[in-house]
Amino acid sequence: MLADAVPLYPLYALFFADHGMSGAQISALFAIWSVTGLVAEVPSGALSDRFSRRRVLAAGGVLQAAAYALWLLAPGFPGFAAGFVLWGVGTALFSGTVEALVYETLSAAGAADRYAGVRGLVTAAEHGAQVPSAAAATVLVATGGYALVGWVSVGTCLAAAALTCAFPDPPRAGPPDGEADGPGEDLSYWQTLRAGLAEAVGSRAVRGALVAAALVGGVGALEEYFPLIVGQQPAVPLVAVPGLLVLVALAGAAGAALGGRAARLRGGGLAALLFLAGAALLAADHAGAVGLVALGVHFALQQCVQVVTDTRVQERLSGRARATVTSVSALGMEVAALAVVTTWAFGGTHAVAVGLLALAPVLWWLLRNRS
């Protein structure tokens, strides 16, 4: 989330290559990042439930700033790997905490029903941030090279962390399931972690929403391949790819922003939107404007459904361990993303599209239980 708004984000792969990293080494760095996120995902959610959410978010920003600083001060595979470990933990601290903080803040104000709309706008802002981030990266790298881009990114992360400290901590819900009454702060870390895991598996409605959000969110991993899908269009010159990718990102932002309206849909309606997203992805391989428009439509619909499934998770939770349970869904999303990456590697865009069409009825089945 924060990464999309810093200038270094669009350039870090090029930064590694410029410092002598081979393709295999860059892939290894990405693997370290992914594994760190997987390992830290649920434990970091429990930290958010046990302590102040805003301080956990601030810590995530500081860790990301430290990762960039380490890359600049110790360029080379060991420094890059250590930086990715820091960034992976920081990303895990954001995951689950943001959703819990937003939902609890709205709930405290008696506006929990507005979560889908707010979450959609937050997601839209994440996609929209890629535009000024790319523009800033272009100007900064031309002015002062990677060093200037990197230190500005460090400052951006630290400024965001400082701003986060000004957020209020909303009141928590009742005690986690299976724990004694009393304020959440009186629970130990391990009690909080166990309570969150118990809520994640103890309710059919919660389990269904968690799996649905994980599967739909995992499809978003296809975004990493958008440059290839667009660049392989025979009529698209290489210099036009970045601009076209911005348009696709803005389509995703528009779809996410409509998540508030789509939140009224039941499982059948969401399944229909997901089916249309799969059909649009099938058409994305067509040459010319048709394929590009189809890719934008797919991304818009997928992002819209993702916002709503994320909302279903928050609506069905009741205990204090909200961030822990949400992190369980995020962990499942990473696993689903690996399945999407593997599917694309063996079958390309069409294989992922067929899987998405098959996922639509599964989504309806997962969301059919509401209590």
C-alpha positions as CSV (number, residue, x, y, z in Angstrom):
1,M,0.0,0.0,0.0
2,L,2.6,2.6,1.1
3,A,5.0,1.2,-1.5
4,D,2.8,2.4,-4.3
5,A,3.2,6.0,-3.2
6,V,7.0,6.2,-3.0
7,P,9.1,7.1,-6.0
8,L,11.5,4.1,-5.7
9,Y,8.7,1.6,-6.1
10,P,8.5,1.6,-10.0
11,L,12.3,1.5,-10.3
12,Y,13.6,-1.0,-7.7
13,A,14.1,-3.9,-10.1
14,L,16.1,-1.6,-12.4
15,F,18.0,-0.4,-9.3
16,F,19.0,-4.0,-8.5
17,A,20.1,-4.7,-12.1
18,D,22.1,-1.5,-12.1
19,H,24.0,-2.8,-9.1
20,G,25.0,-6.0,-10.8
21,M,22.2,-8.3,-9.8
22,S,21.4,-11.1,-12.3
23,G,17.9,-12.1,-13.2
24,A,18.2,-15.2,-10.9
25,Q,19.4,-13.0,-8.0
26,I,16.5,-10.6,-8.5
27,S,14.1,-13.5,-8.5
28,A,15.7,-14.8,-5.3
29,L,15.2,-11.4,-3.7
30,F,11.5,-11.4,-4.6
31,A,11.3,-14.9,-3.2
32,I,12.8,-13.7,0.1
33,W,10.3,-10.9,0.2
34,S,7.4,-13.3,-0.4
35,V,8.5,-15.9,2.2
36,T,9.0,-13.2,4.8
37,G,5.5,-11.9,4.2
38,L,4.0,-15.3,4.5
39,V,5.8,-16.1,7.7
40,A,5.1,-12.8,9.4
41,E,1.5,-12.3,8.1
42,V,-0.6,-13.8,11.0
43,P,1.8,-13.1,13.9
44,S,1.8,-9.4,12.8
45,G,-2.0,-9.4,12.9
46,A,-1.9,-10.6,16.5
47,L,0.5,-7.8,17.3
48,S,-2.0,-5.3,16.0
49,D,-4.8,-6.8,18.1
50,R,-2.6,-6.9,21.2
51,F,-1.2,-3.3,20.9
52,S,-2.0,0.0,19.4
53,R,-3.0,-0.3,15.7
54,R,-1.7,3.1,14.8
55,R,1.7,2.3,16.3
56,V,1.8,-1.0,14.4
57,L,1.1,0.9,11.2
58,A,3.8,3.5,12.1
59,A,6.3,0.6,12.7
60,G,5.5,-0.8,9.3
61,G,6.4,2.5,7.7
62,V,9.6,2.8,9.6
63,L,10.6,-0.7,8.6
64,Q,10.0,0.1,4.9
65,A,12.1,3.2,5.3
66,A,14.8,1.2,6.9
67,A,14.7,-1.3,4.0
68,Y,15.3,1.5,1.4
69,A,18.0,3.0,3.5
70,L,19.8,-0.3,3.8
71,W,19.7,-0.8,0.0
72,L,21.3,2.6,-0.4
73,L,23.9,2.2,2.3
74,A,24.8,-1.5,1.6
75,P,24.1,-2.1,-2.1
76,G,24.7,-5.8,-3.0
77,F,22.8,-9.0,-2.6
78,P,23.2,-9.3,1.3
79,G,22.0,-5.7,1.8
80,F,19.2,-6.1,-0.7
81,A,18.0,-9.4,0.9
82,A,18.1,-7.9,4.4
83,G,16.1,-4.9,3.1
84,F,13.5,-7.2,1.7
85,V,13.2,-9.0,5.0
86,L,12.5,-5.6,6.7
87,W,10.1,-4.7,4.0
88,G,8.3,-8.0,4.2
89,V,7.7,-7.6,7.9
90,G,6.6,-4.0,7.4
91,T,4.1,-5.1,4.7
92,A,2.8,-7.8,7.1
93,L,2.2,-5.2,9.8
94,F,0.1,-3.2,7.4
95,S,-1.9,-6.2,6.3
96,G,-5.0,-6.8,8.5
97,T,-4.2,-3.7,10.6
98,V,-5.5,-1.2,8.0
99,E,-8.8,-3.1,7.5
100,A,-9.3,-3.5,11.3
101,L,-8.5,0.2,12.0
102,V,-10.9,1.4,9.3
103,Y,-13.8,-0.9,10.3
104,E,-13.5,-0.1,14.0
105,T,-13.2,3.6,13.5
106,L,-16.4,3.5,11.3
107,S,-18.1,1.2,13.8
108,A,-17.3,3.6,16.7
109,A,-19.0,6.4,14.7
110,G,-22.0,4.3,14.0
111,A,-21.1,4.0,10.3
112,A,-19.9,0.5,9.9
113,D,-22.2,0.1,6.8
114,R,-20.0,2.6,5.0
115,Y,-16.9,0.3,5.2
116,A,-17.2,-1.0,1.7
117,G,-17.3,2.5,0.2
118,V,-14.3,3.7,2.3
119,R,-12.3,0.6,1.6
120,G,-13.0,1.0,-2.1
121,L,-11.8,4.5,-2.1
122,V,-8.6,3.5,-0.2
123,T,-8.0,0.8,-2.8
124,A,-8.6,3.2,-5.6
125,A,-6.1,5.7,-4.0
126,E,-3.5,2.9,-3.9
127,H,-3.9,2.4,-7.7
128,G,-4.0,6.1,-8.3
129,A,-0.8,6.7,-6.4
130,Q,1.1,4.9,-9.1
131,V,0.6,7.9,-11.4
132,P,2.4,10.6,-9.2
133,S,4.9,7.9,-8.0
134,A,5.9,7.2,-11.6
135,A,6.1,10.9,-12.4
136,A,8.2,11.7,-9.3
137,A,10.5,8.7,-10.1
138,T,11.1,10.0,-13.6
139,V,12.0,13.5,-12.4
140,L,14.1,12.5,-9.4
141,V,16.1,9.9,-11.2
142,A,16.9,12.4,-14.0
143,T,17.9,14.9,-11.3
144,G,19.9,12.9,-8.8
145,G,19.9,9.3,-9.9
146,Y,18.8,6.3,-7.8
147,A,20.3,7.9,-4.6
148,L,18.0,10.8,-4.7
149,V,15.0,8.6,-5.5
150,G,15.9,6.3,-2.7
151,W,16.3,9.0,0.0
152,V,13.1,10.8,-1.0
153,S,11.4,7.4,-0.6
154,V,12.9,7.0,2.9
155,G,11.6,10.4,3.8
156,T,8.1,9.6,2.4
157,C,7.8,6.5,4.5
158,L,9.0,8.2,7.6
159,A,6.6,11.1,7.0
160,A,3.7,8.7,6.6
161,A,4.7,6.9,9.8
162,A,4.7,10.2,11.7
163,L,1.3,11.1,10.3
164,T,0.0,7.7,11.3
165,C,0.9,8.4,14.9
166,A,-1.7,11.2,14.9
167,F,-4.5,8.7,14.2
168,P,-6.9,7.9,17.1
169,D,-7.1,4.4,18.3
170,P,-10.8,3.4,18.1
171,P,-12.4,1.3,20.8
172,R,-12.1,-2.5,20.3
173,A,-15.0,-4.9,20.1
174,G,-15.8,-7.4,22.8
175,P,-13.2,-9.9,24.1
176,P,-12.0,-12.5,21.6
177,D,-14.0,-15.7,21.5
178,G,-13.1,-18.1,24.2
179,E,-11.3,-15.5,26.4
180,A,-12.2,-14.0,29.7
181,D,-13.9,-10.7,29.8
182,G,-11.8,-7.6,30.1
183,P,-9.9,-5.1,27.9
184,G,-8.0,-6.5,25.0
185,E,-4.7,-5.1,26.4
186,D,-5.0,-7.5,29.4
187,L,-4.7,-10.5,27.1
188,S,-1.2,-11.9,26.3
189,Y,0.1,-12.0,22.8
190,W,-0.4,-15.7,22.6
191,Q,-4.0,-15.5,23.9
192,T,-4.8,-13.0,21.2
193,L,-3.2,-15.1,18.5
194,R,-5.2,-18.2,19.6
195,A,-8.4,-16.2,19.8
196,G,-8.0,-14.9,16.3
197,L,-7.3,-18.4,14.9
198,A,-10.2,-19.8,16.8
199,E,-12.6,-17.3,15.3
200,A,-11.2,-17.9,11.8
201,V,-12.0,-21.6,11.9
202,G,-14.9,-21.7,14.4
203,S,-17.6,-20.1,12.3
204,R,-18.8,-21.4,8.9
205,A,-19.8,-17.9,7.8
206,V,-16.4,-16.5,8.8
207,R,-14.5,-19.3,7.1
208,G,-16.5,-18.9,3.9
209,A,-15.8,-15.1,3.8
210,L,-12.1,-15.6,4.5
211,V,-11.7,-18.2,1.8
212,A,-13.7,-16.1,-0.7
213,A,-11.6,-13.0,0.0
214,A,-8.4,-15.0,-0.3
215,L,-9.3,-16.5,-3.6
216,V,-10.5,-13.3,-5.2
217,G,-7.6,-11.3,-3.8
218,G,-5.1,-13.9,-5.1
219,V,-6.4,-13.3,-8.6
220,G,-4.9,-9.8,-8.3
221,A,-1.5,-11.4,-8.6
222,L,-2.1,-11.4,-12.4
223,E,-1.4,-7.6,-12.2
224,E,2.3,-8.5,-12.2
225,Y,1.9,-9.8,-15.7
226,F,0.0,-6.8,-17.1
227,P,3.2,-5.4,-18.6
228,L,3.7,-8.6,-20.6
229,I,0.0,-8.8,-21.6
230,V,0.1,-5.2,-22.9
231,G,3.6,-5.4,-24.3
232,Q,2.9,-8.5,-26.4
233,Q,0.2,-6.7,-28.3
234,P,1.6,-6.5,-31.9
235,A,0.4,-2.9,-32.4
236,V,1.7,-1.6,-29.1
237,P,5.3,0.0,-29.2
238,L,7.4,-0.4,-26.2
239,V,7.4,3.3,-25.4
240,A,3.6,3.2,-25.1
241,V,3.4,0.4,-22.5
242,P,3.9,2.5,-19.4
243,G,1.1,4.9,-20.4
244,L,-1.3,2.1,-21.2
245,L,-0.5,0.4,-17.9
246,V,-1.5,3.6,-16.1
247,L,-4.9,3.5,-17.9
248,V,-5.4,-0.1,-16.8
249,A,-4.4,0.9,-13.2
250,L,-7.0,3.7,-13.4
251,A,-9.6,1.2,-14.5
252,G,-8.8,-0.9,-11.5
253,A,-9.2,2.2,-9.3
254,A,-12.6,3.0,-10.8
255,G,-13.7,-0.6,-10.1
256,A,-12.5,-0.4,-6.5
257,A,-14.3,2.9,-6.0
258,L,-17.6,1.2,-7.1
259,G,-17.1,-1.4,-4.4
260,G,-19.4,0.5,-2.0
261,R,-22.3,0.2,-4.4
262,A,-21.6,-3.4,-5.2
263,A,-21.6,-4.2,-1.5
264,R,-25.4,-4.5,-1.7
265,L,-25.0,-7.5,-4.0
266,R,-25.5,-11.0,-2.6
267,G,-23.3,-14.0,-3.5
268,G,-25.0,-14.6,-6.8
269,G,-24.5,-11.0,-8.0
270,L,-20.8,-11.1,-6.9
271,A,-20.4,-14.4,-8.7
272,A,-21.8,-12.9,-11.9
273,L,-19.3,-10.0,-11.7
274,L,-16.5,-12.4,-11.2
275,F,-17.7,-14.5,-14.2
276,L,-17.7,-11.3,-16.3
277,A,-14.2,-10.6,-15.1
278,G,-13.1,-14.0,-16.3
279,A,-14.8,-13.5,-19.7
280,A,-13.1,-10.1,-20.1
281,L,-9.7,-11.7,-19.3
282,L,-10.4,-14.3,-22.1
283,A,-10.8,-11.4,-24.5
284,A,-7.7,-9.6,-23.3
285,D,-5.4,-11.5,-25.7
286,H,-7.2,-10.0,-28.7
287,A,-5.1,-7.6,-30.7
288,G,-5.7,-3.9,-30.7
289,A,-8.0,-1.8,-28.6
290,V,-10.4,-4.6,-27.9
291,G,-7.8,-6.5,-25.9
292,L,-6.6,-3.5,-24.0
293,V,-10.2,-2.5,-23.1
294,A,-11.0,-6.0,-22.1
295,L,-8.0,-6.1,-19.7
296,G,-9.1,-2.8,-18.1
297,V,-12.7,-4.2,-17.7
298,H,-11.3,-7.4,-16.1
299,F,-9.2,-5.4,-13.6
300,A,-12.1,-3.1,-12.7
301,L,-14.4,-6.0,-12.0
302,Q,-11.9,-8.0,-10.1
303,Q,-11.0,-5.1,-7.9
304,C,-14.7,-4.3,-7.3
305,V,-15.4,-7.9,-6.2
306,Q,-12.3,-7.9,-4.0
307,V,-13.4,-4.9,-2.1
308,V,-16.8,-6.5,-1.4
309,T,-15.3,-9.9,-0.3
310,D,-13.0,-8.0,2.0
311,T,-16.0,-6.2,3.4
312,R,-17.8,-9.5,4.0
313,V,-14.9,-10.6,6.2
314,Q,-15.1,-7.5,8.3
315,E,-18.9,-7.7,8.6
316,R,-18.8,-11.3,9.9
317,L,-16.1,-10.8,12.6
318,S,-17.1,-10.0,16.2
319,G,-14.1,-10.5,18.5
320,R,-11.2,-8.3,19.4
321,A,-8.8,-10.3,17.2
322,R,-10.0,-8.6,14.0
323,A,-6.6,-8.0,12.5
324,T,-5.4,-11.5,13.3
325,V,-8.4,-13.1,11.5
326,T,-8.0,-10.6,8.6
327,S,-4.3,-11.6,8.3
328,V,-5.4,-15.3,8.0
329,S,-7.3,-14.2,4.8
330,A,-4.3,-12.3,3.6
331,L,-2.1,-15.4,4.1
332,G,-4.6,-17.4,2.0
333,M,-4.4,-14.7,-0.6
334,E,-0.7,-15.2,-0.9
335,V,-1.2,-18.9,-1.4
336,A,-3.8,-18.3,-4.0
337,A,-1.5,-15.8,-5.7
338,L,1.2,-18.5,-6.0
339,A,-1.4,-20.7,-7.7
340,V,-2.3,-17.9,-10.1
341,V,1.4,-17.4,-10.9
342,T,1.9,-21.1,-11.5
343,T,-1.2,-21.3,-13.7
344,W,0.0,-18.4,-15.8
345,A,3.5,-20.0,-16.2
346,F,2.0,-23.2,-17.6
347,G,-1.1,-22.0,-19.4
348,G,-0.8,-18.2,-19.9
349,T,-3.6,-15.7,-19.6
350,H,-6.3,-18.0,-21.0
351,A,-5.6,-20.6,-18.3
352,V,-6.1,-18.0,-15.6
353,A,-9.3,-16.8,-17.2
354,V,-10.7,-20.3,-17.3
355,G,-9.8,-20.7,-13.6
356,L,-11.6,-17.4,-12.9
357,L,-14.7,-18.6,-14.7
358,A,-14.7,-21.7,-12.6
359,L,-14.2,-19.7,-9.4
360,A,-17.4,-17.7,-9.9
361,P,-19.8,-20.5,-8.7
362,V,-17.4,-21.3,-5.9
363,L,-17.6,-17.7,-4.7
364,W,-21.4,-18.0,-4.5
365,W,-21.1,-21.2,-2.5
366,L,-18.6,-19.7,-0.1
367,L,-20.8,-16.7,0.6
368,R,-24.1,-18.4,0.9
369,N,-23.9,-18.7,4.7
370,R,-24.4,-15.4,6.4
371,S,-24.4,-16.4,10.0
